[in-house]
Amino acid sequence: MFRIGGALEARQIDANIALPEWTNTDLLTNTVIQFGANRAGQVFTEALLEGSGLDEADQAALALVRDFRFRPAPRTAPPETWDTAIFCWRTIPPSAHSAK
């Protein structure tokens, strides 16, 4: 699951986003991404604030945020809004994954 932590939370994302599960020997922590979106709802920049312990998961989070599209804001809104997205990953131990 993921959550958006600030002003953009109320602007709803125009997509259903499914997060992957990760096979890893260690439990992954959250990936935290800071990003900016314009009035039109397009993300124009993103940066990794906190990594999960697995680069592949962090890169997936950055790619997901890059593709976010929010509902447009009114013309009276600021031209740019900054926020954070927190990705809470599901980690599957390698032995459980190979048993499937």
Phi and psi restraints in degrees (range 20) as a CNS / XPLOR table:
assign (resid 1 and name C) (resid 2 and name N)
       (resid 2 and name CA) (resid 2 and name C) 1.0 -141.6 20.0 2
assign (resid 2 and name N) (resid 2 and name CA)
       (resid 2 and name C) (resid 3 and name N) 1.0 159.6 20.0 2
assign (resid 2 and name C) (resid 3 and name N)
       (resid 3 and name CA) (resid 3 and name C) 1.0 -141.4 20.0 2
assign (resid 3 and name N) (resid 3 and name CA)
       (resid 3 and name C) (resid 4 and name N) 1.0 153.3 20.0 2
assign (resid 3 and name C) (resid 4 and name N)
       (resid 4 and name CA) (resid 4 and name C) 1.0 -106.8 20.0 2
assign (resid 4 and name N) (resid 4 and name CA)
       (resid 4 and name C) (resid 5 and name N) 1.0 132.9 20.0 2
assign (resid 4 and name C) (resid 5 and name N)
       (resid 5 and name CA) (resid 5 and name C) 1.0 -97.6 20.0 2
assign (resid 5 and name N) (resid 5 and name CA)
       (resid 5 and name C) (resid 6 and name N) 1.0 2.5 20.0 2
assign (resid 5 and name C) (resid 6 and name N)
       (resid 6 and name CA) (resid 6 and name C) 1.0 -147.8 20.0 2
assign (resid 6 and name N) (resid 6 and name CA)
       (resid 6 and name C) (resid 7 and name N) 1.0 -132.9 20.0 2
assign (resid 6 and name C) (resid 7 and name N)
       (resid 7 and name CA) (resid 7 and name C) 1.0 -62.1 20.0 2
assign (resid 7 and name N) (resid 7 and name CA)
       (resid 7 and name C) (resid 8 and name N) 1.0 -31.2 20.0 2
assign (resid 7 and name C) (resid 8 and name N)
       (resid 8 and name CA) (resid 8 and name C) 1.0 -80.0 20.0 2
assign (resid 8 and name N) (resid 8 and name CA)
       (resid 8 and name C) (resid 9 and name N) 1.0 -11.1 20.0 2
assign (resid 8 and name C) (resid 9 and name N)
       (resid 9 and name CA) (resid 9 and name C) 1.0 -55.1 20.0 2
assign (resid 9 and name N) (resid 9 and name CA)
       (resid 9 and name C) (resid 10 and name N) 1.0 -37.6 20.0 2
assign (resid 9 and name C) (resid 10 and name N)
       (resid 10 and name CA) (resid 10 and name C) 1.0 -77.5 20.0 2
assign (resid 10 and name N) (resid 10 and name CA)
       (resid 10 and name C) (resid 11 and name N) 1.0 -11.3 20.0 2
assign (resid 10 and name C) (resid 11 and name N)
       (resid 11 and name CA) (resid 11 and name C) 1.0 -94.2 20.0 2
assign (resid 11 and name N) (resid 11 and name CA)
       (resid 11 and name C) (resid 12 and name N) 1.0 11.0 20.0 2
assign (resid 11 and name C) (resid 12 and name N)
       (resid 12 and name CA) (resid 12 and name C) 1.0 40.7 20.0 2
assign (resid 12 and name N) (resid 12 and name CA)
       (resid 12 and name C) (resid 13 and name N) 1.0 135.7 20.0 2
assign (resid 12 and name C) (resid 13 and name N)
       (resid 13 and name CA) (resid 13 and name C) 1.0 -86.7 20.0 2
assign (resid 13 and name N) (resid 13 and name CA)
       (resid 13 and name C) (resid 14 and name N) 1.0 137.7 20.0 2
assign (resid 13 and name C) (resid 14 and name N)
       (resid 14 and name CA) (resid 14 and name C) 1.0 -87.4 20.0 2
assign (resid 14 and name N) (resid 14 and name CA)
       (resid 14 and name C) (resid 15 and name N) 1.0 58.8 20.0 2
assign (resid 14 and name C) (resid 15 and name N)
       (resid 15 and name CA) (resid 15 and name C) 1.0 -174.7 20.0 2
assign (resid 15 and name N) (resid 15 and name CA)
       (resid 15 and name C) (resid 16 and name N) 1.0 155.5 20.0 2
assign (resid 15 and name C) (resid 16 and name N)
       (resid 16 and name CA) (resid 16 and name C) 1.0 -94.3 20.0 2
assign (resid 16 and name N) (resid 16 and name CA)
       (resid 16 and name C) (resid 17 and name N) 1.0 124.5 20.0 2
assign (resid 16 and name C) (resid 17 and name N)
       (resid 17 and name CA) (resid 17 and name C) 1.0 -114.3 20.0 2
assign (resid 17 and name N) (resid 17 and name CA)
       (resid 17 and name C) (resid 18 and name N) 1.0 121.6 20.0 2
assign (resid 17 and name C) (resid 18 and name N)
       (resid 18 and name CA) (resid 18 and name C) 1.0 -104.8 20.0 2
assign (resid 18 and name N) (resid 18 and name CA)
       (resid 18 and name C) (resid 19 and name N) 1.0 127.0 20.0 2
assign (resid 18 and name C) (resid 19 and name N)
       (resid 19 and name CA) (resid 19 and name C) 1.0 -92.6 20.0 2
assign (resid 19 and name N) (resid 19 and name CA)
       (resid 19 and name C) (resid 20 and name N) 1.0 141.9 20.0 2
assign (resid 19 and name C) (resid 20 and name N)
       (resid 20 and name CA) (resid 20 and name C) 1.0 -74.6 20.0 2
assign (resid 20 and name N) (resid 20 and name CA)
       (resid 20 and name C) (resid 21 and name N) 1.0 159.3 20.0 2
assign (resid 20 and name C) (resid 21 and name N)
       (resid 21 and name CA) (resid 21 and name C) 1.0 -93.8 20.0 2
assign (resid 21 and name N) (resid 21 and name CA)
       (resid 21 and name C) (resid 22 and name N) 1.0 152.8 20.0 2
assign (resid 21 and name C) (resid 22 and name N)
       (resid 22 and name CA) (resid 22 and name C) 1.0 -121.5 20.0 2
assign (resid 22 and name N) (resid 22 and name CA)
       (resid 22 and name C) (resid 23 and name N) 1.0 136.1 20.0 2
assign (resid 22 and name C) (resid 23 and name N)
       (resid 23 and name CA) (resid 23 and name C) 1.0 -92.6 20.0 2
assign (resid 23 and name N) (resid 23 and name CA)
       (resid 23 and name C) (resid 24 and name N) 1.0 122.2 20.0 2
assign (resid 23 and name C) (resid 24 and name N)
       (resid 24 and name CA) (resid 24 and name C) 1.0 -158.3 20.0 2
assign (resid 24 and name N) (resid 24 and name CA)
       (resid 24 and name C) (resid 25 and name N) 1.0 148.8 20.0 2
assign (resid 24 and name C) (resid 25 and name N)
       (resid 25 and name CA) (resid 25 and name C) 1.0 -73.9 20.0 2
assign (resid 25 and name N) (resid 25 and name CA)
       (resid 25 and name C) (resid 26 and name N) 1.0 -26.4 20.0 2
assign (resid 25 and name C) (resid 26 and name N)
       (resid 26 and name CA) (resid 26 and name C) 1.0 -107.0 20.0 2
assign (resid 26 and name N) (resid 26 and name CA)
       (resid 26 and name C) (resid 27 and name N) 1.0 147.8 20.0 2
assign (resid 26 and name C) (resid 27 and name N)
       (resid 27 and name CA) (resid 27 and name C) 1.0 -67.6 20.0 2
assign (resid 27 and name N) (resid 27 and name CA)
       (resid 27 and name C) (resid 28 and name N) 1.0 130.6 20.0 2
assign (resid 27 and name C) (resid 28 and name N)
       (resid 28 and name CA) (resid 28 and name C) 1.0 -80.6 20.0 2
assign (resid 28 and name N) (resid 28 and name CA)
       (resid 28 and name C) (resid 29 and name N) 1.0 143.4 20.0 2
assign (resid 28 and name C) (resid 29 and name N)
       (resid 29 and name CA) (resid 29 and name C) 1.0 -89.5 20.0 2
assign (resid 29 and name N) (resid 29 and name CA)
       (resid 29 and name C) (resid 30 and name N) 1.0 -178.6 20.0 2
assign (resid 29 and name C) (resid 30 and name N)
       (resid 30 and name CA) (resid 30 and name C) 1.0 -73.4 20.0 2
assign (resid 30 and name N) (resid 30 and name CA)
       (resid 30 and name C) (resid 31 and name N) 1.0 146.8 20.0 2
assign (resid 30 and name C) (resid 31 and name N)
       (resid 31 and name CA) (resid 31 and name C) 1.0 -97.8 20.0 2
assign (resid 31 and name N) (resid 31 and name CA)
       (resid 31 and name C) (resid 32 and name N) 1.0 128.9 20.0 2
assign (resid 31 and name C) (resid 32 and name N)
       (resid 32 and name CA) (resid 32 and name C) 1.0 -117.5 20.0 2
assign (resid 32 and name N) (resid 32 and name CA)
       (resid 32 and name C) (resid 33 and name N) 1.0 123.6 20.0 2
assign (resid 32 and name C) (resid 33 and name N)
       (resid 33 and name CA) (resid 33 and name C) 1.0 -117.8 20.0 2
assign (resid 33 and name N) (resid 33 and name CA)
       (resid 33 and name C) (resid 34 and name N) 1.0 129.5 20.0 2
assign (resid 33 and name C) (resid 34 and name N)
       (resid 34 and name CA) (resid 34 and name C) 1.0 -95.4 20.0 2
assign (resid 34 and name N) (resid 34 and name CA)
       (resid 34 and name C) (resid 35 and name N) 1.0 139.4 20.0 2
assign (resid 34 and name C) (resid 35 and name N)
       (resid 35 and name CA) (resid 35 and name C) 1.0 -149.1 20.0 2
assign (resid 35 and name N) (resid 35 and name CA)
       (resid 35 and name C) (resid 36 and name N) 1.0 162.2 20.0 2
assign (resid 35 and name C) (resid 36 and name N)
       (resid 36 and name CA) (resid 36 and name C) 1.0 -121.7 20.0 2
assign (resid 36 and name N) (resid 36 and name CA)
       (resid 36 and name C) (resid 37 and name N) 1.0 142.1 20.0 2
assign (resid 36 and name C) (resid 37 and name N)
       (resid 37 and name CA) (resid 37 and name C) 1.0 -129.7 20.0 2
assign (resid 37 and name N) (resid 37 and name CA)
       (resid 37 and name C) (resid 38 and name N) 1.0 147.3 20.0 2
assign (resid 37 and name C) (resid 38 and name N)
       (resid 38 and name CA) (resid 38 and name C) 1.0 -90.4 20.0 2
assign (resid 38 and name N) (resid 38 and name CA)
       (resid 38 and name C) (resid 39 and name N) 1.0 177.8 20.0 2
assign (resid 38 and name C) (resid 39 and name N)
       (resid 39 and name CA) (resid 39 and name C) 1.0 -58.1 20.0 2
assign (resid 39 and name N) (resid 39 and name CA)
       (resid 39 and name C) (resid 40 and name N) 1.0 -32.8 20.0 2
assign (resid 39 and name C) (resid 40 and name N)
       (resid 40 and name CA) (resid 40 and name C) 1.0 -72.4 20.0 2
assign (resid 40 and name N) (resid 40 and name CA)
       (resid 40 and name C) (resid 41 and name N) 1.0 -12.5 20.0 2
assign (resid 40 and name C) (resid 41 and name N)
       (resid 41 and name CA) (resid 41 and name C) 1.0 97.9 20.0 2
assign (resid 41 and name N) (resid 41 and name CA)
       (resid 41 and name C) (resid 42 and name N) 1.0 8.6 20.0 2
assign (resid 41 and name C) (resid 42 and name N)
       (resid 42 and name CA) (resid 42 and name C) 1.0 -94.1 20.0 2
assign (resid 42 and name N) (resid 42 and name CA)
       (resid 42 and name C) (resid 43 and name N) 1.0 136.7 20.0 2
assign (resid 42 and name C) (resid 43 and name N)
       (resid 43 and name CA) (resid 43 and name C) 1.0 -76.6 20.0 2
assign (resid 43 and name N) (resid 43 and name CA)
       (resid 43 and name C) (resid 44 and name N) 1.0 129.6 20.0 2
assign (resid 43 and name C) (resid 44 and name N)
       (resid 44 and name CA) (resid 44 and name C) 1.0 -110.7 20.0 2
assign (resid 44 and name N) (resid 44 and name CA)
       (resid 44 and name C) (resid 45 and name N) 1.0 -12.2 20.0 2
assign (resid 44 and name C) (resid 45 and name N)
       (resid 45 and name CA) (resid 45 and name C) 1.0 -160.5 20.0 2
assign (resid 45 and name N) (resid 45 and name CA)
       (resid 45 and name C) (resid 46 and name N) 1.0 152.0 20.0 2
assign (resid 45 and name C) (resid 46 and name N)
       (resid 46 and name CA) (resid 46 and name C) 1.0 -149.1 20.0 2
assign (resid 46 and name N) (resid 46 and name CA)
       (resid 46 and name C) (resid 47 and name N) 1.0 149.5 20.0 2
assign (resid 46 and name C) (resid 47 and name N)
       (resid 47 and name CA) (resid 47 and name C) 1.0 -147.7 20.0 2
assign (resid 47 and name N) (resid 47 and name CA)
       (resid 47 and name C) (resid 48 and name N) 1.0 141.7 20.0 2
assign (resid 47 and name C) (resid 48 and name N)
       (resid 48 and name CA) (resid 48 and name C) 1.0 -76.9 20.0 2
assign (resid 48 and name N) (resid 48 and name CA)
       (resid 48 and name C) (resid 49 and name N) 1.0 120.6 20.0 2
assign (resid 48 and name C) (resid 49 and name N)
       (resid 49 and name CA) (resid 49 and name C) 1.0 -95.0 20.0 2
assign (resid 49 and name N) (resid 49 and name CA)
       (resid 49 and name C) (resid 50 and name N) 1.0 -41.6 20.0 2
assign (resid 49 and name C) (resid 50 and name N)
       (resid 50 and name CA) (resid 50 and name C) 1.0 -140.1 20.0 2
assign (resid 50 and name N) (resid 50 and name CA)
       (resid 50 and name C) (resid 51 and name N) 1.0 128.5 20.0 2
assign (resid 50 and name C) (resid 51 and name N)
       (resid 51 and name CA) (resid 51 and name C) 1.0 -88.7 20.0 2
assign (resid 51 and name N) (resid 51 and name CA)
       (resid 51 and name C) (resid 52 and name N) 1.0 160.5 20.0 2
assign (resid 51 and name C) (resid 52 and name N)
       (resid 52 and name CA) (resid 52 and name C) 1.0 -89.1 20.0 2
assign (resid 52 and name N) (resid 52 and name CA)
       (resid 52 and name C) (resid 53 and name N) 1.0 -15.9 20.0 2
assign (resid 52 and name C) (resid 53 and name N)
       (resid 53 and name CA) (resid 53 and name C) 1.0 104.1 20.0 2
assign (resid 53 and name N) (resid 53 and name CA)
       (resid 53 and name C) (resid 54 and name N) 1.0 -5.4 20.0 2
assign (resid 53 and name C) (resid 54 and name N)
       (resid 54 and name CA) (resid 54 and name C) 1.0 -134.0 20.0 2
assign (resid 54 and name N) (resid 54 and name CA)
       (resid 54 and name C) (resid 55 and name N) 1.0 111.9 20.0 2
assign (resid 54 and name C) (resid 55 and name N)
       (resid 55 and name CA) (resid 55 and name C) 1.0 -57.4 20.0 2
assign (resid 55 and name N) (resid 55 and name CA)
       (resid 55 and name C) (resid 56 and name N) 1.0 -38.0 20.0 2
assign (resid 55 and name C) (resid 56 and name N)
       (resid 56 and name CA) (resid 56 and name C) 1.0 -60.5 20.0 2
assign (resid 56 and name N) (resid 56 and name CA)
       (resid 56 and name C) (resid 57 and name N) 1.0 -40.5 20.0 2
assign (resid 56 and name C) (resid 57 and name N)
       (resid 57 and name CA) (resid 57 and name C) 1.0 -67.2 20.0 2
assign (resid 57 and name N) (resid 57 and name CA)
       (resid 57 and name C) (resid 58 and name N) 1.0 -42.7 20.0 2
assign (resid 57 and name C) (resid 58 and name N)
       (resid 58 and name CA) (resid 58 and name C) 1.0 -63.4 20.0 2
assign (resid 58 and name N) (resid 58 and name CA)
       (resid 58 and name C) (resid 59 and name N) 1.0 -41.4 20.0 2
assign (resid 58 and name C) (resid 59 and name N)
       (resid 59 and name CA) (resid 59 and name C) 1.0 -66.4 20.0 2
assign (resid 59 and name N) (resid 59 and name CA)
       (resid 59 and name C) (resid 60 and name N) 1.0 -35.9 20.0 2
assign (resid 59 and name C) (resid 60 and name N)
       (resid 60 and name CA) (resid 60 and name C) 1.0 -64.5 20.0 2
assign (resid 60 and name N) (resid 60 and name CA)
       (resid 60 and name C) (resid 61 and name N) 1.0 -40.4 20.0 2
assign (resid 60 and name C) (resid 61 and name N)
       (resid 61 and name CA) (resid 61 and name C) 1.0 -64.0 20.0 2
assign (resid 61 and name N) (resid 61 and name CA)
       (resid 61 and name C) (resid 62 and name N) 1.0 -43.2 20.0 2
assign (resid 61 and name C) (resid 62 and name N)
       (resid 62 and name CA) (resid 62 and name C) 1.0 -61.1 20.0 2
assign (resid 62 and name N) (resid 62 and name CA)
       (resid 62 and name C) (resid 63 and name N) 1.0 -42.6 20.0 2
assign (resid 62 and name C) (resid 63 and name N)
       (resid 63 and name CA) (resid 63 and name C) 1.0 -65.4 20.0 2
assign (resid 63 and name N) (resid 63 and name CA)
       (resid 63 and name C) (resid 64 and name N) 1.0 -39.4 20.0 2
assign (resid 63 and name C) (resid 64 and name N)
       (resid 64 and name CA) (resid 64 and name C) 1.0 -63.7 20.0 2
assign (resid 64 and name N) (resid 64 and name CA)
       (resid 64 and name C) (resid 65 and name N) 1.0 -45.0 20.0 2
assign (resid 64 and name C) (resid 65 and name N)
       (resid 65 and name CA) (resid 65 and name C) 1.0 -63.6 20.0 2
assign (resid 65 and name N) (resid 65 and name CA)
       (resid 65 and name C) (resid 66 and name N) 1.0 -40.2 20.0 2
assign (resid 65 and name C) (resid 66 and name N)
       (resid 66 and name CA) (resid 66 and name C) 1.0 -56.9 20.0 2
assign (resid 66 and name N) (resid 66 and name CA)
       (resid 66 and name C) (resid 67 and name N) 1.0 -32.2 20.0 2
assign (resid 66 and name C) (resid 67 and name N)
       (resid 67 and name CA) (resid 67 and name C) 1.0 -92.5 20.0 2
assign (resid 67 and name N) (resid 67 and name CA)
       (resid 67 and name C) (resid 68 and name N) 1.0 -2.4 20.0 2
assign (resid 67 and name C) (resid 68 and name N)
       (resid 68 and name CA) (resid 68 and name C) 1.0 -57.6 20.0 2
assign (resid 68 and name N) (resid 68 and name CA)
       (resid 68 and name C) (resid 69 and name N) 1.0 141.2 20.0 2
assign (resid 68 and name C) (resid 69 and name N)
       (resid 69 and name CA) (resid 69 and name C) 1.0 -133.2 20.0 2
assign (resid 69 and name N) (resid 69 and name CA)
       (resid 69 and name C) (resid 70 and name N) 1.0 114.7 20.0 2
assign (resid 69 and name C) (resid 70 and name N)
       (resid 70 and name CA) (resid 70 and name C) 1.0 -94.7 20.0 2
assign (resid 70 and name N) (resid 70 and name CA)
       (resid 70 and name C) (resid 71 and name N) 1.0 159.6 20.0 2
assign (resid 70 and name C) (resid 71 and name N)
       (resid 71 and name CA) (resid 71 and name C) 1.0 -61.9 20.0 2
assign (resid 71 and name N) (resid 71 and name CA)
       (resid 71 and name C) (resid 72 and name N) 1.0 142.6 20.0 2
assign (resid 71 and name C) (resid 72 and name N)
       (resid 72 and name CA) (resid 72 and name C) 1.0 -61.0 20.0 2
assign (resid 72 and name N) (resid 72 and name CA)
       (resid 72 and name C) (resid 73 and name N) 1.0 148.7 20.0 2
assign (resid 72 and name C) (resid 73 and name N)
       (resid 73 and name CA) (resid 73 and name C) 1.0 -95.8 20.0 2
assign (resid 73 and name N) (resid 73 and name CA)
       (resid 73 and name C) (resid 74 and name N) 1.0 159.0 20.0 2
assign (resid 73 and name C) (resid 74 and name N)
       (resid 74 and name CA) (resid 74 and name C) 1.0 -63.1 20.0 2
assign (resid 74 and name N) (resid 74 and name CA)
       (resid 74 and name C) (resid 75 and name N) 1.0 157.5 20.0 2
assign (resid 74 and name C) (resid 75 and name N)
       (resid 75 and name CA) (resid 75 and name C) 1.0 -60.5 20.0 2
assign (resid 75 and name N) (resid 75 and name CA)
       (resid 75 and name C) (resid 76 and name N) 1.0 -22.8 20.0 2
assign (resid 75 and name C) (resid 76 and name N)
       (resid 76 and name CA) (resid 76 and name C) 1.0 -79.7 20.0 2
assign (resid 76 and name N) (resid 76 and name CA)
       (resid 76 and name C) (resid 77 and name N) 1.0 -10.6 20.0 2
assign (resid 76 and name C) (resid 77 and name N)
       (resid 77 and name CA) (resid 77 and name C) 1.0 -72.3 20.0 2
assign (resid 77 and name N) (resid 77 and name CA)
       (resid 77 and name C) (resid 78 and name N) 1.0 156.8 20.0 2
assign (resid 77 and name C) (resid 78 and name N)
       (resid 78 and name CA) (resid 78 and name C) 1.0 -59.0 20.0 2
assign (resid 78 and name N) (resid 78 and name CA)
       (resid 78 and name C) (resid 79 and name N) 1.0 152.0 20.0 2
assign (resid 78 and name C) (resid 79 and name N)
       (resid 79 and name CA) (resid 79 and name C) 1.0 -64.7 20.0 2
assign (resid 79 and name N) (resid 79 and name CA)
       (resid 79 and name C) (resid 80 and name N) 1.0 -27.0 20.0 2
assign (resid 79 and name C) (resid 80 and name N)
       (resid 80 and name CA) (resid 80 and name C) 1.0 -132.6 20.0 2
assign (resid 80 and name N) (resid 80 and name CA)
       (resid 80 and name C) (resid 81 and name N) 1.0 142.9 20.0 2
assign (resid 80 and name C) (resid 81 and name N)
       (resid 81 and name CA) (resid 81 and name C) 1.0 -128.0 20.0 2
assign (resid 81 and name N) (resid 81 and name CA)
       (resid 81 and name C) (resid 82 and name N) 1.0 135.9 20.0 2
assign (resid 81 and name C) (resid 82 and name N)
       (resid 82 and name CA) (resid 82 and name C) 1.0 -108.5 20.0 2
assign (resid 82 and name N) (resid 82 and name CA)
       (resid 82 and name C) (resid 83 and name N) 1.0 144.4 20.0 2
assign (resid 82 and name C) (resid 83 and name N)
       (resid 83 and name CA) (resid 83 and name C) 1.0 -156.8 20.0 2
assign (resid 83 and name N) (resid 83 and name CA)
       (resid 83 and name C) (resid 84 and name N) 1.0 179.3 20.0 2
assign (resid 83 and name C) (resid 84 and name N)
       (resid 84 and name CA) (resid 84 and name C) 1.0 -127.8 20.0 2
assign (resid 84 and name N) (resid 84 and name CA)
       (resid 84 and name C) (resid 85 and name N) 1.0 147.3 20.0 2
assign (resid 84 and name C) (resid 85 and name N)
       (resid 85 and name CA) (resid 85 and name C) 1.0 -118.0 20.0 2
assign (resid 85 and name N) (resid 85 and name CA)
       (resid 85 and name C) (resid 86 and name N) 1.0 131.3 20.0 2
assign (resid 85 and name C) (resid 86 and name N)
       (resid 86 and name CA) (resid 86 and name C) 1.0 -114.3 20.0 2
assign (resid 86 and name N) (resid 86 and name CA)
       (resid 86 and name C) (resid 87 and name N) 1.0 119.1 20.0 2
assign (resid 86 and name C) (resid 87 and name N)
       (resid 87 and name CA) (resid 87 and name C) 1.0 -101.7 20.0 2
assign (resid 87 and name N) (resid 87 and name CA)
       (resid 87 and name C) (resid 88 and name N) 1.0 121.4 20.0 2
assign (resid 87 and name C) (resid 88 and name N)
       (resid 88 and name CA) (resid 88 and name C) 1.0 -104.9 20.0 2
assign (resid 88 and name N) (resid 88 and name CA)
       (resid 88 and name C) (resid 89 and name N) 1.0 106.6 20.0 2
assign (resid 88 and name C) (resid 89 and name N)
       (resid 89 and name CA) (resid 89 and name C) 1.0 -86.2 20.0 2
assign (resid 89 and name N) (resid 89 and name CA)
       (resid 89 and name C) (resid 90 and name N) 1.0 148.0 20.0 2
assign (resid 89 and name C) (resid 90 and name N)
       (resid 90 and name CA) (resid 90 and name C) 1.0 -94.8 20.0 2
assign (resid 90 and name N) (resid 90 and name CA)
       (resid 90 and name C) (resid 91 and name N) 1.0 124.4 20.0 2
assign (resid 90 and name C) (resid 91 and name N)
       (resid 91 and name CA) (resid 91 and name C) 1.0 -109.1 20.0 2
assign (resid 91 and name N) (resid 91 and name CA)
       (resid 91 and name C) (resid 92 and name N) 1.0 129.0 20.0 2
assign (resid 91 and name C) (resid 92 and name N)
       (resid 92 and name CA) (resid 92 and name C) 1.0 -110.3 20.0 2
assign (resid 92 and name N) (resid 92 and name CA)
       (resid 92 and name C) (resid 93 and name N) 1.0 127.2 20.0 2
assign (resid 92 and name C) (resid 93 and name N)
       (resid 93 and name CA) (resid 93 and name C) 1.0 -62.3 20.0 2
assign (resid 93 and name N) (resid 93 and name CA)
       (resid 93 and name C) (resid 94 and name N) 1.0 144.6 20.0 2
assign (resid 93 and name C) (resid 94 and name N)
       (resid 94 and name CA) (resid 94 and name C) 1.0 -54.2 20.0 2
assign (resid 94 and name N) (resid 94 and name CA)
       (resid 94 and name C) (resid 95 and name N) 1.0 -38.3 20.0 2
assign (resid 94 and name C) (resid 95 and name N)
       (resid 95 and name CA) (resid 95 and name C) 1.0 -66.4 20.0 2
assign (resid 95 and name N) (resid 95 and name CA)
       (resid 95 and name C) (resid 96 and name N) 1.0 -36.7 20.0 2
assign (resid 95 and name C) (resid 96 and name N)
       (resid 96 and name CA) (resid 96 and name C) 1.0 -69.7 20.0 2
assign (resid 96 and name N) (resid 96 and name CA)
       (resid 96 and name C) (resid 97 and name N) 1.0 -35.9 20.0 2
assign (resid 96 and name C) (resid 97 and name N)
       (resid 97 and name CA) (resid 97 and name C) 1.0 -69.0 20.0 2
assign (resid 97 and name N) (resid 97 and name CA)
       (resid 97 and name C) (resid 98 and name N) 1.0 -40.8 20.0 2
assign (resid 97 and name C) (resid 98 and name N)
       (resid 98 and name CA) (resid 98 and name C) 1.0 -73.9 20.0 2
assign (resid 98 and name N) (resid 98 and name CA)
       (resid 98 and name C) (resid 99 and name N) 1.0 -17.8 20.0 2
assign (resid 98 and name C) (resid 99 and name N)
       (resid 99 and name CA) (resid 99 and name C) 1.0 -77.8 20.0 2
assign (resid 99 and name N) (resid 99 and name CA)
       (resid 99 and name C) (resid 100 and name N) 1.0 -13.4 20.0 2
